[in-house]
Amino acid sequence: MYVSMKEMLWHAHDHHYAVMAINVVNMEQVKACIESAEEEHSAVILNISPRQMKAHAYPYILAPMVKNLAERASVPVALNIDHGVNIEDINTAIQCGYSSVMVDASSYPFEENIRRVRAVAALAHAKGLSVEAELGHVGVAANADGQNADYYTNVAQAKEFVERTGCDCLAVAIGTAHGSYPKGMIPRLDFERLTELKETLQMPLVLHGGSGAGEENIKKAVACGINKINVCTDLMNYAKESMLKVLAEQPDIQYMELNEAVEEAMKDFIKSYMRLIGSNNRYIFEKDNGPELD
C-alpha cells in the first residue's frame, strides 16, 4: 500500500510504537526496506534527502520504483523527502509522486519557520500528502551537536508552532544529531523534555539522528513518545561492512550475487530495528477480512 505518513504515524502514536524512516539511494535498499516491512508486518517510510536526490537517488527514477513496489505490498509504505529546505526540492518531490514531505526550516527564526511550513502544508495537504516539520535544531554528530540545550525544542513554542502550521508530525530536538558520533560517544537525551512535548502536543513526534544513539536510548525514546525514527548512517555503514565482509570471503563473487548478499544483510539489520521499536506485527492481514491492526 502506497500511502502518506499521516495514518501510519497516528496509528503508531495511538499504539505507542515507532516506524522506521530509512534513507535509500538505490534499488537494493528500496527492496530490502519493503521486503523487511512485509516480513515483519510493519509499516515503513523511505526517505530521500535533496542531496541524495541530486547525487544518487534521482527522484524521477526512484519514486516510480518505490511506488510500484509499495502498491504491491500488503503493508503501508510511504516515500518522504527528508530535510526539504528549498521549495524547489519539495516541488520536485511532489511532482515525482512522493507521498509525504518534510519541510526543514529549523535554521530560520521562529516566525519564518512557521511561514515556510504553513505554505508547504497548504500545498501538500491539497494533494493529499502529509507534512513533517522541525522545531529546534538537530545538528551534526561529529561536532557533538545536539548536546547544546540551545538547540533543544521549546515546549511552549512547539504548541504554538503546531497550531499555526498545521503540520502532521513534528521532529523534535532532544539531544541526538545527524551522522556518526565520535568513537565511544553515546548521546545524552532529554527524556523529560520529550515526555513534556508528548503530553503537550498529543501528536506523532519524530527523532532525527537515530543512528549511533544506542539501543537503550532508542527504546526509551519510543516509550516517551517518539513515533518515527530516521535511520541513515547506521544502515549505510552496515551495508558497507557487509559488502567488505562478503568480498573478503568471496573475492571472485559476481556483481549480481554481491548485490543480493548485501540486500539480505540489510534486511537483517532493518528487521531487527523494526522489532526494537515495536513496529513489527502491527499490520497482519487476514484473507478476505482486511487488516488486523494490533
C-alpha positions in Angstrom: 0.0 0.0 0.0 1.4 3.3 -1.1 0.3 5.9 1.5 1.2 9.1 3.2 2.9 9.1 6.6 -0.1 10.6 8.4 -2.2 7.5 9.0 0.7 5.2 9.9 2.2 7.7 12.3 -1.1 8.3 14.0 -1.5 4.6 14.4 2.0 4.5 16.0 1.0 7.4 18.2 -2.2 5.7 19.4 -0.5 2.3 20.0 2.9 3.6 21.4 5.5 2.4 18.9 7.7 3.9 16.2 8.1 3.5 12.5 11.5 3.4 10.7 12.2 6.1 8.2 15.1 4.8 6.2 17.2 6.8 3.7 17.5 4.9 0.4 19.6 5.6 -2.7 19.2 2.5 -4.9 17.0 -0.4 -5.9 18.6 -2.8 -3.4 17.9 -0.6 -0.4 14.3 0.0 -1.6 13.7 -3.7 -2.0 15.4 -4.5 1.4 13.2 -2.0 3.2 9.8 -3.0 1.6 10.5 -6.8 1.9 11.6 -6.4 5.5 8.4 -4.5 6.2 6.3 -7.2 4.7 8.1 -10.0 6.5 7.8 -8.1 9.8 4.2 -7.0 9.2 5.3 -3.4 9.7 4.8 0.0 8.2 7.9 1.6 6.7 8.9 5.1 5.4 11.5 5.6 2.7 13.4 8.8 3.0 15.4 10.6 0.2 17.1 13.9 1.0 17.7 16.6 -1.5 21.4 15.9 -1.5 20.7 12.2 -2.2 18.2 13.2 -4.9 20.8 15.2 -6.8 23.8 12.8 -6.3 22.4 9.3 -6.3 18.6 8.8 -5.9 17.2 10.7 -8.9 13.6 11.1 -7.9 12.2 10.6 -11.4 13.8 7.1 -11.3 13.5 6.1 -7.7 10.0 7.5 -6.9 8.2 5.4 -9.6 10.2 2.3 -8.4 9.1 2.9 -4.8 5.5 3.4 -5.7 5.4 0.3 -7.9 6.8 -1.9 -5.2 4.7 -0.2 -2.5 1.4 -0.7 -4.4 2.2 -4.4 -4.5 3.0 -4.6 -0.8 0.5 -5.7 1.9 1.8 -3.2 4.4 1.8 0.7 4.4 4.8 2.2 2.6 5.5 6.0 2.4 8.0 7.9 0.4 9.2 11.1 2.1 11.6 13.9 1.1 14.0 14.2 4.1 15.0 17.8 5.1 13.5 19.7 2.3 14.9 23.1 2.9 14.2 24.6 -0.6 10.7 24.9 -2.0 12.2 23.8 -5.4 13.3 20.4 -4.0 9.9 19.9 -2.3 8.1 20.7 -5.5 10.3 18.2 -7.4 9.4 15.6 -4.9 5.6 16.3 -5.2 5.8 16.3 -9.0 7.7 13.0 -9.0 5.0 11.3 -6.8 6.3 11.3 -3.3 3.5 10.6 -0.7 5.0 12.9 2.1 7.3 15.8 2.5 9.4 17.2 5.3 10.0 20.9 5.2 13.0 21.8 7.3 13.1 25.5 8.1 14.5 24.9 11.6 17.6 27.0 10.9 15.3 30.1 10.4 13.8 32.3 13.1 10.6 31.0 14.6 8.2 33.2 12.6 9.9 32.4 9.3 9.9 28.7 10.2 6.1 29.0 10.7 5.6 30.9 7.4 7.5 28.3 5.4 5.9 25.3 6.9 2.4 26.8 6.6 3.0 27.5 2.9 4.2 23.9 2.2 1.4 22.4 4.3 -1.2 24.2 2.2 0.4 23.0 -1.0 1.0 19.4 0.2 -2.4 18.9 2.0 -4.2 19.9 -1.1 -2.6 17.0 -2.9 -3.2 14.5 -0.1 0.4 14.5 1.2 1.4 14.6 4.8 3.8 17.2 6.2 6.6 16.9 8.7 8.3 19.9 10.2 11.2 20.5 12.6 11.4 22.9 15.6 14.7 23.1 17.5 17.7 22.0 15.6 19.3 18.6 15.1 23.0 19.2 14.4 26.0 17.2 13.3 27.1 14.3 15.5 30.8 14.6 14.6 30.7 18.1 16.1 29.0 16.9 19.2 26.0 19.0 18.2 22.7 18.1 19.8 24.3 18.3 23.3 23.7 22.0 23.4 20.5 22.9 25.1 20.2 26.0 22.9 19.3 23.5 20.1 16.5 21.8 22.0 12.8 22.2 21.2 11.0 24.6 23.4 7.7 23.1 24.6 5.6 26.3 24.6 6.9 27.3 21.2 6.1 23.8 19.9 2.5 24.1 20.8 2.1 27.4 19.1 4.1 26.1 16.1 1.9 23.1 15.5 -1.3 25.1 15.9 -0.2 27.7 13.4 1.4 25.5 10.8 -1.0 22.5 10.7 1.9 20.1 10.3 1.1 16.4 10.7 4.1 15.4 12.7 7.0 17.2 14.4 10.7 16.5 14.5 12.0 17.5 17.9 15.5 18.2 19.1 16.2 16.4 22.4 20.0 15.6 22.1 20.5 13.5 19.0 22.5 14.6 15.9 23.0 13.5 12.3 25.8 11.3 11.2 28.4 9.3 13.2 29.2 10.3 16.8 32.9 10.5 17.9 34.1 7.0 18.8 32.7 5.8 22.1 30.2 8.6 22.4 26.6 7.9 23.2 24.4 11.0 23.3 22.5 12.0 26.4 18.9 12.6 25.5 16.5 14.9 27.4 13.7 12.4 28.0 12.0 14.7 30.5 11.6 17.3 27.7 10.4 14.6 25.3 7.7 13.5 27.7 6.6 17.1 28.2 6.4 17.6 24.5 4.3 14.5 24.0 1.9 15.4 26.8 1.5 18.9 25.5 1.2 18.2 21.7 -0.5 14.8 21.7 0.6 14.1 18.2 3.2 11.9 16.3 6.8 13.0 17.2 9.9 12.4 15.1 13.5 11.6 16.2 16.2 12.6 13.7 19.8 11.3 14.2 18.7 7.9 15.4 22.0 6.3 14.1 24.5 5.7 16.8 22.1 6.8 19.6 22.3 3.4 21.3 19.5 0.8 21.8 18.6 1.8 25.3 18.2 5.5 24.2 16.1 4.4 21.2 13.8 2.1 23.3 13.3 4.8 25.9 12.6 7.5 23.2 9.8 5.3 21.9 8.4 4.7 25.3 8.4 8.5 25.9 6.5 9.3 22.7 8.7 9.1 19.5 6.7 7.6 16.6 9.1 8.0 13.6 12.9 7.4 13.8 15.1 8.4 10.9 17.9 5.9 10.2 20.6 6.6 7.5 24.2 6.3 8.7 23.7 3.1 10.7 22.3 1.2 7.7 24.8 2.7 5.2 27.7 1.6 7.5 26.1 -1.8 7.9 25.7 -2.3 4.2 29.3 -1.2 3.6 30.7 -3.5 6.2 28.6 -6.4 4.9 29.9 -5.8 1.4 33.5 -5.8 2.5 33.0 -9.0 4.5 31.5 -10.8 1.5 34.3 -9.6 -0.8 36.9 -10.7 1.7 35.3 -14.2 2.0 34.4 -14.5 -1.7 36.8 -12.3 -3.8 35.5 -13.8 -7.0 31.8 -13.2 -6.3 29.8 -11.9 -9.2 28.4 -8.4 -9.1 24.8 -9.5 -9.1 25.4 -12.0 -6.3 27.2 -9.4 -4.3 24.2 -7.1 -4.5 21.9 -9.9 -3.4 24.1 -10.7 -0.4 24.2 -7.1 0.7 20.5 -6.8 0.3 19.9 -9.8 2.5 22.3 -8.3 5.1 20.4 -5.0 5.1 17.2 -6.9 5.7 18.7 -8.5 8.8 19.5 -5.0 10.2 16.2 -3.5 9.2 14.0 -6.3 10.7 16.0 -6.2 13.9 15.4 -2.5 14.2 11.7 -2.8 13.5 11.4 -5.3 16.4 13.4 -2.9 18.6 11.0 0.0 18.1 7.9 -2.2 18.2 6.5 -1.7 14.6 6.5 -5.4 13.8 3.3 -7.4 13.7 1.2 -4.2 13.6 -0.3 -4.9 10.1 -1.3 -8.6 9.8 -3.8 -9.2 7.1 -6.4 -12.0 7.3 -7.7 -13.4 4.0 -10.9 -11.7 2.9 -11.2 -9.8 6.2 -8.8 -6.8 5.6 -6.1 -5.8 8.1 -6.0 -6.8 11.7 -4.3 -3.9 13.4 -2.8 -4.5 16.8 
